[in-house]
Amino acid sequence: MAELLVDISGLSKAFGSRTVVRDVSMRLGAGDLLGLVGANGGGKTTTLRMLAGLVKPDTGSGTVLGAAIRSGRSGRIDQRQIGYMSQKLALYAELTVLENLRFHARVHGLRSDVIGDALARYGLEAVASQRFGVLSGGWARRVQFATSVLHAPLLLLLDEPTAGLDVVTRLALWDWMAQFASAGSAVVVSTHDLAEAERLPQIMLYRDGRASAQTTPGQLIGAAGSPTLEAAVLGQAQP
């Protein structure tokens, strides 16, 4: 059996007196595409940040890319092999699109030809000379995605990447995520777009910091006796 890229069990995290993630477990191999769904404040973002090595779990165990998630004897998570796209736009507003891509290429020690490839692949040639801070939401999301995957990460973590986007850009982003999974990366995406999440091969449903086991949208819909994933998730949210 191929080595798992993510193999975690019982992760929990609290900030002060508030526990935001409770007993979350996950196993992902190369090519897996997993959606995290549920209401705001359910723990999805904190889970992504723990997988990225940006937040240390309080309890739990396991590995991400072979390193202990709680920074044990196996060492720290290698963030050079991770692509993390936050929900908030996080690039340099005063730099152009091209300059932001060049900066990330230098950070990862990449050859300059990857920049041209990224501009073409993600349709960014028309805005390459524009400052990131003046871009519309759709273009900004494209650029942020491009910088997140410029180094071809083994693990791609995306926090609400399609929020507020037009249909064309939203569908393009979903297609690019699937392409990365097909190429052998593990992809985890937090999303409110339940219509799109219904097409994912596997999902986890978050509620009050707890997550369901990995399942398929069809299994969750069937268990809830609902016609759609949206109806199933709304049903789970009822007290």
LOLUMMAR-543717 format. One line per 5 residues: number of its first residue (from 1); their letters; for each residue x, y, z of C-alpha. Coordinates in steps of 0.25 Angstrom, whole numbers, plus 5000, padded with zeros to 4 digits. Layout:
N
NUM> A> X,Y,Z  ...
//
This chain:
239
1> MAELL> 5000,5000,5000  5005,5014,4996  5010,5023,5008  4999,5032,5013  5002,5047,5011
6> VDISG> 4992,5050,5023  4990,5040,5034  4984,5047,5047  4976,5043,5058  4968,5050,5069
11> LSKAF> 4973,5065,5066  4967,5075,5076  4970,5090,5077  4966,5101,5087  4968,5116,5087
16> GSRTV> 4966,5120,5101  4954,5114,5107  4948,5111,5093  4950,5097,5087  4949,5099,5072
21> VRDVS> 4954,5086,5067  4950,5073,5074  4955,5059,5071  4957,5060,5056  4963,5048,5048
26> MRLGA> 4967,5048,5034  4975,5039,5024  4979,5043,5010  4988,5037,5000  4993,5042,4986
31> GDLLG> 4982,5046,4977  4971,5048,4988  4962,5060,4988  4954,5063,5000  4944,5074,5003
36> LVGAN> 4942,5080,5017  4927,5085,5018  4919,5091,5029  4915,5104,5035  4925,5116,5038
41> GGGKT> 4932,5114,5051  4931,5099,5050  4946,5096,5051  4950,5095,5036  4960,5106,5035
46> TTLRM> 4967,5102,5048  4968,5088,5042  4975,5093,5030  4984,5101,5038  4988,5089,5046
51> LAGLV> 4991,5081,5034  4999,5092,5028  5008,5093,5041  5003,5107,5044  4996,5103,5057
56> KPDTG> 5000,5092,5066  4989,5083,5071  4987,5081,5086  4984,5067,5086  4984,5056,5075
61> SGTVL> 4995,5049,5067  4999,5045,5053  5007,5050,5042  5007,5060,5030  5016,5057,5019
66> GAAIR> 5024,5047,5028  5026,5057,5039  5019,5057,5053  5008,5067,5053  5011,5071,5067
71> SGRSG> 5026,5073,5064  5031,5060,5070  5043,5052,5067  5040,5052,5052  5043,5067,5051
76> RIDQR> 5034,5078,5047  5025,5078,5035  5032,5081,5022  5024,5093,5017  5032,5094,5004
81> QIGYM> 5023,5082,5000  5010,5089,5004  5002,5099,4996  4993,5107,5005  4983,5117,5000
86> SQKLA> 4976,5124,5011  4962,5130,5010  4967,5144,5012  4975,5150,5000  4990,5149,5005
91> LYAEL> 4999,5154,4994  5006,5167,4992  4996,5178,4988  5007,5187,4983  5014,5177,4974
96> TVLEN> 5009,5173,4960  5004,5159,4957  5017,5156,4950  5025,5161,4962  5017,5153,4972
101> LRFHA> 5019,5140,4964  5034,5144,4963  5035,5145,4978  5029,5132,4980  5037,5125,4970
106> RVHGL> 5050,5131,4977  5045,5126,4991  5043,5112,4985  5056,5112,4977  5049,5110,4964
111> RSDVI> 5053,5113,4950  5048,5125,4944  5041,5117,4933  5030,5113,4943  5025,5127,4943
116> GDALA> 5021,5127,4928  5015,5114,4930  5006,5118,4941  5002,5131,4934  4997,5123,4922
121> RYGLE> 4991,5111,4930  4983,5120,4939  4980,5131,4928  4987,5142,4935  4995,5148,4923
126> AVASQ> 4985,5160,4922  4987,5164,4937  5002,5161,4938  5006,5175,4939  4995,5180,4948
131> RFGVL> 4997,5182,4963  4990,5171,4971  4983,5181,4980  4975,5186,4969  4970,5173,4963
136> SGGWA> 4955,5169,4964  4952,5157,4973  4952,5147,4962  4966,5151,4956  4971,5152,4970
141> RRVQF> 4967,5137,4974  4973,5132,4961  4986,5139,4965  4986,5134,4979  4983,5120,4974
146> ATSVL> 4995,5121,4964  5005,5125,4975  5000,5114,4984  5002,5103,4974  5014,5109,4967
151> HAPLL> 5024,5099,4973  5015,5087,4970  5012,5083,4985  5009,5069,4989  4999,5074,4999
156> LLLDE> 4989,5085,4994  4981,5092,5005  4970,5102,5000  4961,5110,5009  4948,5115,5002
161> PTAGL> 4956,5117,4989  4943,5119,4981  4936,5129,4991  4929,5140,4984  4934,5137,4970
166> DVVTR> 4927,5137,4956  4923,5124,4950  4934,5123,4940  4945,5125,4950  4939,5116,4961
171> LALWD> 4938,5105,4951  4952,5107,4946  4957,5106,4960  4950,5093,4963  4956,5087,4950
176> WMAQF> 4970,5091,4954  4968,5085,4968  4964,5072,4961  4976,5073,4952  4985,5074,4963
181> ASAGS> 4979,5061,4970  4980,5054,4957  4995,5057,4956  4997,5051,4970  4995,5062,4980
186> AVVVS> 4986,5061,4992  4976,5072,4992  4967,5077,5003  4957,5088,5001  4948,5095,5010
191> THDLA> 4936,5100,5003  4922,5106,5005  4918,5102,4991  4910,5089,4994  4905,5088,4980
196> EAERL> 4920,5087,4975  4924,5079,4988  4913,5068,4984  4922,5065,4972  4935,5062,4981
201> PQIML> 4939,5048,4983  4939,5049,4998  4935,5059,5008  4935,5062,5024  4924,5069,5030
206> YRDGR> 4928,5079,5041  4919,5083,5052  4923,5090,5065  4937,5086,5063  4934,5071,5061
211> ASAQT> 4936,5065,5048  4929,5053,5042  4938,5041,5037  4942,5042,5022  4930,5038,5014
216> TPGQL> 4924,5041,5000  4914,5051,4997  4904,5040,4992  4906,5032,5005  4903,5045,5014
221> IGAAG> 4891,5048,5005  4886,5034,5006  4888,5033,5021  4880,5046,5023  4869,5042,5013
226> SPTLE> 4871,5055,5006  4870,5059,4991  4883,5067,4991  4895,5069,4999  4890,5083,5003
231> AAVLG> 4878,5077,5009  4886,5067,5016  4895,5077,5023  4884,5086,5027  4877,5074,5033
236> QAQP> 4890,5071,5041  4890,5085,5046  4877,5085,5052  4877,5083,5068
//
